[in-house]
Amino acid sequence: MKKEVREKTIGYILAALGLVAGLAWNEAIKGSIDSIFPNSGNGLFVKFFYAVVVTLIVVIISMYLGSLIREKDSN
């Protein structure tokens, strides 16, 4: 029981740190978009494009990790 609680706690801490890193990268990328496309009409389009690309990457990684978990459970 203690081991399971410790593993879950570590998982939650790592997820929180990942969120902080993701938010930092988000700000950096938004700043880059704003400096590359200053006050242009394309700024909103570029931000939506960025959001779609990031979402696709997250979905692909999630599917891959899910398949690893299923593979481990089947063995």
MOPAC internal coordinates of N, CA, C and O (Angstrom, degrees):
PM7 1SCF
backbone

  N    0.0000 0     0.00 0     0.00 0    0    0    0
  C    1.4523 1     0.00 0     0.00 0    1    0    0
  C    1.5322 1   110.67 1     0.00 0    2    1    0
  O    1.2310 1   120.28 1   134.75 1    3    2    1
  N    1.3437 1   117.07 1   -45.25 1    3    2    1
  C    1.4613 1   120.68 1   179.99 1    5    3    2
  C    1.5260 1   111.40 1   -61.39 1    6    5    3
  O    1.2310 1   121.06 1   139.68 1    7    6    5
  N    1.3300 1   115.57 1   -40.32 1    7    6    5
  C    1.4559 1   119.88 1  -179.08 1    9    7    6
  C    1.5240 1   110.34 1   -63.68 1   10    9    7
  O    1.2310 1   120.41 1   138.21 1   11   10    9
  N    1.3208 1   116.82 1   -41.79 1   11   10    9
  C    1.4618 1   120.82 1  -179.87 1   13   11   10
  C    1.5307 1   111.07 1   -64.14 1   14   13   11
  O    1.2310 1   120.32 1   137.56 1   15   14   13
  N    1.3321 1   116.99 1   -42.44 1   15   14   13
  C    1.4701 1   121.16 1   178.56 1   17   15   14
  C    1.5237 1   109.84 1   -63.28 1   18   17   15
  O    1.2310 1   120.46 1   136.96 1   19   18   17
  N    1.3242 1   116.72 1   -43.04 1   19   18   17
  C    1.4641 1   121.17 1   179.27 1   21   19   18
  C    1.5270 1   110.77 1   -62.28 1   22   21   19
  O    1.2310 1   120.33 1   135.54 1   23   22   21
  N    1.3386 1   116.98 1   -44.46 1   23   22   21
  C    1.4606 1   120.66 1   179.34 1   25   23   22
  C    1.5272 1   111.34 1   -63.01 1   26   25   23
  O    1.2310 1   120.26 1   136.67 1   27   26   25
  N    1.3290 1   117.11 1   -43.33 1   27   26   25
  C    1.4711 1   120.83 1   178.77 1   29   27   26
  C    1.5260 1   110.61 1   -63.64 1   30   29   27
  O    1.2310 1   120.45 1   136.88 1   31   30   29
  N    1.3356 1   116.75 1   -43.12 1   31   30   29
  C    1.4614 1   120.65 1  -179.57 1   33   31   30
  C    1.5202 1   110.70 1   -62.24 1   34   33   31
  O    1.2310 1   120.49 1   134.96 1   35   34   33
  N    1.3235 1   116.68 1   -45.04 1   35   34   33
  C    1.4635 1   120.50 1   177.87 1   37   35   34
  C    1.5241 1   110.14 1   -61.80 1   38   37   35
  O    1.2310 1   120.18 1   139.35 1   39   38   37
  N    1.3169 1   117.25 1   -40.65 1   39   38   37
  C    1.4627 1   121.03 1   177.66 1   41   39   38
  C    1.5189 1   112.09 1   -60.77 1   42   41   39
  O    1.2310 1   120.36 1   137.51 1   43   42   41
  N    1.3336 1   116.92 1   -42.49 1   43   42   41
  C    1.4657 1   120.77 1   179.10 1   45   43   42
  C    1.5255 1   111.36 1   -66.83 1   46   45   43
  O    1.2310 1   120.48 1   140.12 1   47   46   45
  N    1.3257 1   116.69 1   -39.88 1   47   46   45
  C    1.4630 1   120.28 1   178.45 1   49   47   46
  C    1.5224 1   110.27 1   -64.22 1   50   49   47
  O    1.2310 1   120.39 1   136.16 1   51   50   49
  N    1.3302 1   116.86 1   -43.84 1   51   50   49
  C    1.4624 1   120.13 1   178.42 1   53   51   50
  C    1.5244 1   111.47 1   -63.72 1   54   53   51
  O    1.2310 1   120.32 1   141.42 1   55   54   53
  N    1.3273 1   116.99 1   -38.58 1   55   54   53
  C    1.4663 1   120.21 1   177.29 1   57   55   54
  C    1.5236 1   110.78 1   -63.45 1   58   57   55
  O    1.2310 1   120.25 1   139.06 1   59   58   57
  N    1.3247 1   117.14 1   -40.94 1   59   58   57
  C    1.4663 1   120.75 1   178.61 1   61   59   58
  C    1.5258 1   110.93 1   -64.57 1   62   61   59
  O    1.2310 1   120.38 1   137.37 1   63   62   61
  N    1.3189 1   116.88 1   -42.63 1   63   62   61
  C    1.4621 1   120.10 1   178.07 1   65   63   62
  C    1.5250 1   110.91 1   -65.19 1   66   65   63
  O    1.2310 1   120.41 1   142.66 1   67   66   65
  N    1.3232 1   116.83 1   -37.34 1   67   66   65
  C    1.4608 1   120.64 1   175.73 1   69   67   66
  C    1.5162 1   111.64 1   -62.79 1   70   69   67
  O    1.2310 1   120.55 1   140.97 1   71   70   69
  N    1.3310 1   116.55 1   -39.03 1   71   70   69
  C    1.4615 1   120.60 1   177.43 1   73   71   70
  C    1.5259 1   110.73 1   -63.62 1   74   73   71
  O    1.2310 1   120.18 1   136.28 1   75   74   73
  N    1.3203 1   117.26 1   -43.72 1   75   74   73
  C    1.4686 1   120.90 1   178.88 1   77   75   74
  C    1.5257 1   110.26 1   -61.52 1   78   77   75
  O    1.2310 1   120.31 1   135.40 1   79   78   77
  N    1.3241 1   117.01 1   -44.60 1   79   78   77
  C    1.4639 1   120.42 1   178.71 1   81   79   78
  C    1.5253 1   110.48 1   -63.74 1   82   81   79
  O    1.2310 1   120.51 1   138.50 1   83   82   81
  N    1.3289 1   116.64 1   -41.50 1   83   82   81
  C    1.4641 1   120.42 1   178.70 1   85   83   82
  C    1.5169 1   112.20 1   -62.46 1   86   85   83
  O    1.2310 1   120.34 1   139.24 1   87   86   85
  N    1.3274 1   116.96 1   -40.76 1   87   86   85
  C    1.4662 1   120.10 1   177.96 1   89   87   86
  C    1.5259 1   111.32 1   -65.79 1   90   89   87
  O    1.2310 1   120.42 1   142.95 1   91   90   89
  N    1.3248 1   116.79 1   -37.05 1   91   90   89
  C    1.4658 1   120.20 1   177.71 1   93   91   90
  C    1.5264 1   110.56 1   -64.54 1   94   93   91
  O    1.2310 1   120.58 1   135.34 1   95   94   93
  N    1.3334 1   116.49 1   -44.66 1   95   94   93
  C    1.4586 1   120.12 1   177.56 1   97   95   94
  C    1.5195 1   111.30 1   -64.32 1   98   97   95
  O    1.2310 1   120.53 1   142.25 1   99   98   97
  N    1.3285 1   116.60 1   -37.75 1   99   98   97
  C    1.4572 1   120.58 1   178.48 1  101   99   98
  C    1.5304 1   110.54 1   -59.12 1  102  101   99
  O    1.2310 1   120.56 1   134.10 1  103  102  101
  N    1.3235 1   116.54 1   -45.90 1  103  102  101
  C    1.4664 1   120.11 1   179.07 1  105  103  102
  C    1.5278 1   111.16 1   -63.98 1  106  105  103
  O    1.2310 1   120.51 1   139.99 1  107  106  105
  N    1.3329 1   116.63 1   -40.01 1  107  106  105
  C    1.4627 1   120.14 1   179.59 1  109  107  106
  C    1.5262 1   110.95 1   -64.18 1  110  109  107
  O    1.2310 1   120.37 1   137.13 1  111  110  109
  N    1.3140 1   116.90 1   -42.87 1  111  110  109
  C    1.4631 1   120.48 1  -179.29 1  113  111  110
  C    1.5257 1   110.34 1   -69.55 1  114  113  111
  O    1.2310 1   120.16 1   139.36 1  115  114  113
  N    1.3296 1   117.31 1   -40.64 1  115  114  113
  C    1.4694 1   119.71 1   176.97 1  117  115  114
  C    1.5288 1   110.59 1   -61.21 1  118  117  115
  O    1.2310 1   120.29 1   139.23 1  119  118  117
  N    1.3214 1   117.05 1   -40.77 1  119  118  117
  C    1.4587 1   120.52 1   176.99 1  121  119  118
  C    1.5162 1   111.88 1   -63.42 1  122  121  119
  O    1.2310 1   120.60 1   140.82 1  123  122  121
  N    1.3290 1   116.47 1   -39.18 1  123  122  121
  C    1.4638 1   120.63 1   177.65 1  125  123  122
  C    1.5221 1   110.95 1   -64.43 1  126  125  123
  O    1.2310 1   120.61 1   136.48 1  127  126  125
  N    1.3267 1   116.43 1   -43.52 1  127  126  125
  C    1.4691 1   120.35 1   178.80 1  129  127  126
  C    1.5224 1   109.92 1   -61.68 1  130  129  127
  O    1.2310 1   120.57 1   136.47 1  131  130  129
  N    1.3279 1   116.51 1   -43.53 1  131  130  129
  C    1.4658 1   120.08 1  -179.68 1  133  131  130
  C    1.5268 1   112.19 1   -65.19 1  134  133  131
  O    1.2310 1   120.14 1   146.99 1  135  134  133
  N    1.3400 1   117.34 1   -33.01 1  135  134  133
  C    1.4656 1   118.86 1   179.74 1  137  135  134
  C    1.5247 1   111.90 1   -80.27 1  138  137  135
  O    1.2310 1   119.98 1   149.83 1  139  138  137
  N    1.3222 1   117.64 1   -30.17 1  139  138  137
  C    1.4662 1   120.59 1   178.97 1  141  139  138
  C    1.5237 1   110.78 1   -78.48 1  142  141  139
  O    1.2310 1   120.44 1   141.82 1  143  142  141
  N    1.3296 1   116.76 1   -38.18 1  143  142  141
  C    1.4643 1   122.13 1  -178.93 1  145  143  142
  C    1.5333 1   109.97 1  -119.46 1  146  145  143
  O    1.2310 1   119.75 1  -113.68 1  147  146  145
  N    1.3361 1   118.08 1    66.32 1  147  146  145
  C    1.4700 1   118.82 1  -176.57 1  149  147  146
  C    1.5292 1   112.03 1   -70.97 1  150  149  147
  O    1.2310 1   121.08 1   -52.73 1  151  150  149
  N    1.3123 1   115.53 1   127.27 1  151  150  149
  C    1.4631 1   122.57 1   174.66 1  153  151  150
  C    1.5253 1   114.00 1    49.17 1  154  153  151
  O    1.2310 1   120.32 1  -148.95 1  155  154  153
  N    1.3105 1   116.98 1    31.05 1  155  154  153
  C    1.4654 1   119.08 1   177.79 1  157  155  154
  C    1.5203 1   108.93 1   -97.17 1  158  157  155
  O    1.2310 1   121.05 1   -18.27 1  159  158  157
  N    1.3034 1   115.59 1   161.73 1  159  158  157
  C    1.4581 1   120.36 1   178.30 1  161  159  158
  C    1.5145 1   112.18 1   -71.31 1  162  161  159
  O    1.2310 1   120.02 1   165.96 1  163  162  161
  N    1.3297 1   117.56 1   -14.04 1  163  162  161
  C    1.4635 1   121.71 1  -177.71 1  165  163  162
  C    1.5216 1   112.92 1   -86.00 1  166  165  163
  O    1.2310 1   119.64 1   172.90 1  167  166  165
  N    1.3227 1   118.29 1    -7.10 1  167  166  165
  C    1.4598 1   120.93 1  -175.71 1  169  167  166
  C    1.5128 1   112.99 1   -57.35 1  170  169  167
  O    1.2310 1   120.27 1   136.23 1  171  170  169
  N    1.3220 1   117.08 1   -43.77 1  171  170  169
  C    1.4596 1   120.71 1  -179.80 1  173  171  170
  C    1.5242 1   110.76 1   -67.08 1  174  173  171
  O    1.2310 1   120.43 1   137.80 1  175  174  173
  N    1.3402 1   116.79 1   -42.20 1  175  174  173
  C    1.4642 1   120.47 1   177.88 1  177  175  174
  C    1.5214 1   110.63 1   -60.18 1  178  177  175
  O    1.2310 1   120.47 1   135.49 1  179  178  177
  N    1.3214 1   116.71 1   -44.51 1  179  178  177
  C    1.4662 1   121.01 1  -178.78 1  181  179  178
  C    1.5244 1   110.25 1   -62.68 1  182  181  179
  O    1.2310 1   119.98 1   140.26 1  183  182  181
  N    1.3337 1   117.64 1   -39.74 1  183  182  181
  C    1.4644 1   120.42 1   179.42 1  185  183  182
  C    1.5256 1   111.25 1   -66.85 1  186  185  183
  O    1.2310 1   120.08 1   141.29 1  187  186  185
  N    1.3281 1   117.46 1   -38.71 1  187  186  185
  C    1.4640 1   119.77 1   176.08 1  189  187  186
  C    1.5255 1   110.59 1   -66.73 1  190  189  187
  O    1.2310 1   120.41 1   139.56 1  191  190  189
  N    1.3256 1   116.82 1   -40.44 1  191  190  189
  C    1.4614 1   120.71 1   177.58 1  193  191  190
  C    1.5244 1   110.23 1   -60.76 1  194  193  191
  O    1.2310 1   120.71 1   136.21 1  195  194  193
  N    1.3244 1   116.25 1   -43.79 1  195  194  193
  C    1.4639 1   122.01 1   177.20 1  197  195  194
  C    1.5272 1   110.37 1   -59.76 1  198  197  195
  O    1.2310 1   120.26 1   136.37 1  199  198  197
  N    1.3318 1   117.10 1   -43.63 1  199  198  197
  C    1.4660 1   120.95 1   179.98 1  201  199  198
  C    1.5258 1   111.21 1   -63.39 1  202  201  199
  O    1.2310 1   120.10 1   139.70 1  203  202  201
  N    1.3311 1   117.42 1   -40.30 1  203  202  201
  C    1.4677 1   120.97 1   179.27 1  205  203  202
  C    1.5255 1   110.25 1   -66.28 1  206  205  203
  O    1.2310 1   120.28 1   136.07 1  207  206  205
  N    1.3193 1   117.07 1   -43.93 1  207  206  205
  C    1.4696 1   120.71 1  -179.75 1  209  207  206
  C    1.5284 1   110.46 1   -62.46 1  210  209  207
  O    1.2310 1   120.27 1   134.32 1  211  210  209
  N    1.3184 1   117.09 1   -45.68 1  211  210  209
  C    1.4646 1   120.56 1   179.58 1  213  211  210
  C    1.5293 1   110.24 1   -62.81 1  214  213  211
  O    1.2310 1   120.42 1   138.63 1  215  214  213
  N    1.3295 1   116.80 1   -41.37 1  215  214  213
  C    1.4662 1   120.44 1   178.70 1  217  215  214
  C    1.5206 1   110.89 1   -61.59 1  218  217  215
  O    1.2310 1   120.15 1   135.96 1  219  218  217
  N    1.3184 1   117.32 1   -44.04 1  219  218  217
  C    1.4700 1   120.36 1   178.61 1  221  219  218
  C    1.5252 1   111.29 1   -61.88 1  222  221  219
  O    1.2310 1   120.32 1   137.90 1  223  222  221
  N    1.3163 1   116.99 1   -42.10 1  223  222  221
  C    1.4660 1   120.35 1   178.74 1  225  223  222
  C    1.5241 1   110.59 1   -62.66 1  226  225  223
  O    1.2310 1   120.28 1   136.24 1  227  226  225
  N    1.3264 1   117.08 1   -43.76 1  227  226  225
  C    1.4670 1   121.09 1   179.88 1  229  227  226
  C    1.5226 1   110.70 1   -63.95 1  230  229  227
  O    1.2310 1   119.93 1   139.08 1  231  230  229
  N    1.3299 1   117.74 1   -40.92 1  231  230  229
  C    1.4663 1   120.97 1   179.03 1  233  231  230
  C    1.5232 1   110.44 1   -63.78 1  234  233  231
  O    1.2310 1   120.07 1   135.95 1  235  234  233
  N    1.3127 1   117.47 1   -44.05 1  235  234  233
  C    1.4698 1   121.00 1  -179.90 1  237  235  234
  C    1.5289 1   110.37 1   -62.89 1  238  237  235
  O    1.2310 1   120.21 1   134.36 1  239  238  237
  N    1.3195 1   117.21 1   -45.64 1  239  238  237
  C    1.4665 1   120.43 1   178.91 1  241  239  238
  C    1.5215 1   110.82 1   -63.86 1  242  241  239
  O    1.2310 1   120.25 1   139.06 1  243  242  241
  N    1.3316 1   117.14 1   -40.94 1  243  242  241
  C    1.4696 1   120.83 1   179.06 1  245  243  242
  C    1.5228 1   111.35 1   -62.86 1  246  245  243
  O    1.2310 1   120.58 1   137.77 1  247  246  245
  N    1.3286 1   116.50 1   -42.23 1  247  246  245
  C    1.4669 1   119.76 1   178.79 1  249  247  246
  C    1.5276 1   110.44 1   -64.22 1  250  249  247
  O    1.2310 1   120.49 1   139.05 1  251  250  249
  N    1.3306 1   116.67 1   -40.95 1  251  250  249
  C    1.4613 1   120.56 1   179.31 1  253  251  250
  C    1.5274 1   110.86 1   -63.58 1  254  253  251
  O    1.2310 1   120.50 1   133.30 1  255  254  253
  N    1.3260 1   116.65 1   -46.70 1  255  254  253
  C    1.4656 1   119.72 1   179.46 1  257  255  254
  C    1.5223 1   111.35 1   -64.78 1  258  257  255
  O    1.2310 1   120.23 1   142.60 1  259  258  257
  N    1.3297 1   117.17 1   -37.40 1  259  258  257
  C    1.4632 1   120.63 1   176.51 1  261  259  258
  C    1.5134 1   111.74 1   -62.44 1  262  261  259
  O    1.2310 1   120.50 1   140.33 1  263  262  261
  N    1.3412 1   116.65 1   -39.67 1  263  262  261
  C    1.4643 1   119.23 1   178.68 1  265  263  262
  C    1.5273 1   110.83 1   -67.86 1  266  265  263
  O    1.2310 1   120.07 1   145.34 1  267  266  265
  N    1.3302 1   117.46 1   -34.66 1  267  266  265
  C    1.4677 1   119.76 1   176.26 1  269  267  266
  C    1.5222 1   111.07 1   -63.93 1  270  269  267
  O    1.2310 1   120.50 1   138.94 1  271  270  269
  N    1.3263 1   116.64 1   -41.06 1  271  270  269
  C    1.4659 1   120.54 1   179.51 1  273  271  270
  C    1.5216 1   110.43 1   -66.03 1  274  273  271
  O    1.2310 1   120.42 1   135.79 1  275  274  273
  N    1.3318 1   116.80 1   -44.21 1  275  274  273
  C    1.4718 1   119.69 1   178.94 1  277  275  274
  C    1.5236 1   111.08 1   -63.55 1  278  277  275
  O    1.2310 1   120.82 1   141.03 1  279  278  277
  N    1.3338 1   116.04 1   -38.97 1  279  278  277
  C    1.4657 1   120.55 1   178.63 1  281  279  278
  C    1.5243 1   110.41 1   -63.73 1  282  281  279
  O    1.2310 1   120.43 1   137.98 1  283  282  281
  N    1.3241 1   116.78 1   -42.02 1  283  282  281
  C    1.4622 1   121.31 1   179.71 1  285  283  282
  C    1.5230 1   110.26 1   -65.81 1  286  285  283
  O    1.2310 1   120.18 1   139.27 1  287  286  285
  N    1.3437 1   117.26 1   -40.73 1  287  286  285
  C    1.4620 1   121.04 1  -179.60 1  289  287  286
  C    1.5255 1   112.11 1   -67.39 1  290  289  287
  O    1.2310 1   120.11 1   148.67 1  291  290  289
  N    1.3358 1   117.40 1   -31.33 1  291  290  289
  C    1.4622 1   119.54 1  -178.54 1  293  291  290
  C    1.5250 1   112.12 1   -76.65 1  294  293  291
  O    1.2310 1   120.16 1   159.09 1  295  294  293
  N    1.3285 1   117.30 1   -20.91 1  295  294  293
  C    1.4793 1   120.59 1   179.84 1  297  295  294
  C    1.4629 1   110.46 1   -85.34 1  298  297  295
  O    1.2310 1   120.10 1   180.00 1  299  298  297

